[in-house]
């Protein structure tokens, strides 16, 4: 079969609907770069970390990957991807400039995938060939003295030569060459020269072994000794400086504790107005030992003799006795240190309320009240106030009988109306006669109609015995105590016999004589005598039985 026929047959088979097949396509690898970041800037020689990820439909470890730079070409990363497709390496050799970094992956079918990122690497530091020089002496403002040697100094450096290999020369614009300097290991060099009176432009020049040089200039004035300000205090001997070697001595200088004439004025005393001078002549100075006083304790105000360590403190908002305290002992001073004084505003405390005892730090307007100490701890004129330390719970007791209810309570040092109840057992807090401790008896009911005055839930009758009688015998009165008839209910009326007493009518006995005694008090003879007694001497009977009644109403509780 010819090649053309084979192609035709293949085409026929491929188009025959009865036969089905499939074609496998090779996709290119997917590539990403996670480091470095787009636009990132690095210094020359700085490590650059490269990290990427490759993904493919075949084994990623078999992919051919390479990193390239648009400036440096292929970068030296020989490691294949790991089984997870991670590729990474680090380089410190990237050249200066803008790099387009490409990560490219190629599979076995030559399909490729790539990713790019642009970074900047800074220019490498260019070695400095020229030396440098810095003038150390003369410093700005320093002058030379006519005819006296002056020390000149400079500091030099060179990138390629050690300091000792450098040559330093000093010249003046007026006199020419002055001197050479030999730098030490640190690059510092000096030399001495004498210049005439006048202004000089000095030129310091350093040369290295490569033929490079550098210069520095400074204007230098040489003056007469009496026109020089050697101590840099702004004054010269010709300007009145009496000691040009001490910067604290010049005309008008303040006196200091050095025993010298600082102000160059012989008419002022040595050290006057200084801390070691007793200016107010009270025997003390600010910084003993004093030049004109013998006391060794510092004066806290040397401008007035009213203030010194031996002065008396007065109330003037000043530390008169120099003990560090202001107005101590006075009402505006907090003597006990509790933050309050007797007459605010206080000089040493912030409290604005009056302290009622400035000798006791536990007593002040901000202190807690304490029960039982008899002291007004918080200065509010009360010693028994609610919620004081050590208080007791008292219950509402409207009738002030000492028994309360559970309606409300408060904590006080002592009972205080309406909180006077020690417990909550009162069954009627509007009647002081009704409470659990009641021992009296009552013939009238409570406002609710009950006779339960002692809150025990029941009514007790005071007198419970009935059948009381009294009868007169021949020579005595016989009877039984108790209610006459039935026992009445609480508050009910009735007669109650408490005793039966025999009563002899002595006047009648004298008239009737022994008749009644002989025949009996209740005999007819005695009755006849009683009825016939003149003038009503018997009053209805020779002997009677007097009945005593203890009450007419039944009492209960």
C-alpha positions, 0 to 999 in steps of 0.5 A: 500500500502506498503512503498516500493510500495509508493516509487515506485509510487513516483518515477514513478510519478516523472519520468512521463513526463506528470507531472511537479514539482520543488524542493526548495533548502535552500542556506547558509547565506553570511557573511563578516567582515568589522572591524577589518581589517586583521592584525590590531594590538591593545594595551591591553585594547584598544576598538576593534570595530566589524562590519559585514554583513549577507545576506540570502534568508530568514529574516536576523533578524531571523539568529543566529549569533555569534562572536568567538575568537580563544583565548577568545571563544564566544564574548559577542554580544547578538544583532541580525542583524538589518533588513539590515543584519548589526551586530556590537559590541565593546569589551575592554576585548580581551586577549593578543595574536593573535586572529582569529576572526570568524563571523558565521551565522546559518539559520532555516535550519541549513545552516551556513556561516562564515568569519574570520579575524586575529588580534593582541592584545599586551601584557598587561603592567606588574606591576613593583615590584622593586623600582627605584632610581636616584641620584640627588646630587652629580651631575657629576663634583661636588666635596666635601670639606674636613671636610665640610658637603655636601648635598646628594639627590636622587629621588625614585619611586615604583609601589606599595608603596608611597614614604614615605614608602620607605627606602633610605640609603647612604654608602661610599666605604671608610667610610661605612654608611653615612646617611638615606634619608626620601623621600617626597611626590614627591619621593625626599629625602636628607641628609648631611654627611662629608667625608674625603679627597679622592675619594669615591664610593657612593652607594644609596640604596632604599628598599620597603615594599615587600622586593625589592631594587634598587641601584645607584652608583657615584664616589665622590671626596673630595678635599682641599678647595683650590683645589675645583672649587666651581663656576664650571668655570674650575679654583680653588684657587690653580689654580689662581682663585681669586674668586671661588664663581663667575663663571665670575671671573678666570684667563684670563676671559674677563672683563664684566661690573660688577666693578670687576677684572674678569681676576684676573690680577691687572695690567689690568683696571677694566672692560677694553674691556667690553661694559661699558669701553671706549676702544678707548678713544673718550669719548663714550662706547658701553653700558653707563654709562661708567666707564671711560667716561661721555657721555651717548650715545652709541658708535657703534665702540669702537675700533676706535676714528674715529667713535663716536656719535660726529664724522663726516660722511664720504663716507667710507661705515661705520656708522661714527656718530653712527646714524644707517646710512651709508654714508648719504648725499653722492651720494651713499646714498639714501637720499629720500628713493625711492630706488635709489641714485645718484651714485650706488651701493647704501649703503641703496638701491637696485636700480642700476640706477642713481637718478636725484633728490635724494631730491624728493622721487617722482623722480627716474628711477622707477617713472611714468612720470607725464604730466604738472609738468615740471619735468623729473619724471623718470630720462630719460631726457624727460618730454613728453613721451608716456603714461605718467600720464595725457597724451592726445590722438594725431593722426598720422599727417604726414603733421604736419598741426594739423589735423590727421587720424585714421591710428594710435594714441599715448598718449603724454603730448604734440603733438609730430611728427608724432602724432600732430593731434587733430582729425581724419578729415584730408582728405589728410595727405600728404599735409599740405595745405589740412585740414578742417581749410584751409581758403586760395584759390588755383589756382592749383589742389591737387595731386588728381586733386581736388580743395577741400582744406578744406575737406568739400567734395566740390569745392568752386570758389572764383570769381563767377561773370561774365559780367565785362566791362569798357566804357569811357563816356564824363566825366567819366569811367563807368563799372562793376566788374567781369569776362569778358565773362564766369566765368572760372572753378577752375584753368581756365584762364580769365580776371576779372575786379575789377575796371574801373578808368578815366584817364586824360592826363594832358599834352594833356589837356594843348595843346588842351585847352578847345576845348576838354572840350567844345566840348566833350572828344570824339568830332571830334574837340578833336580827331583832336587836339589829333591827331595833337598834336606835339611831341605825347603829347596826346599819343593816347587820351586826356582821357582814361579808365584804367581797373584793373584786379584782377587775371587771374586764377580762385581760389578755395578751 
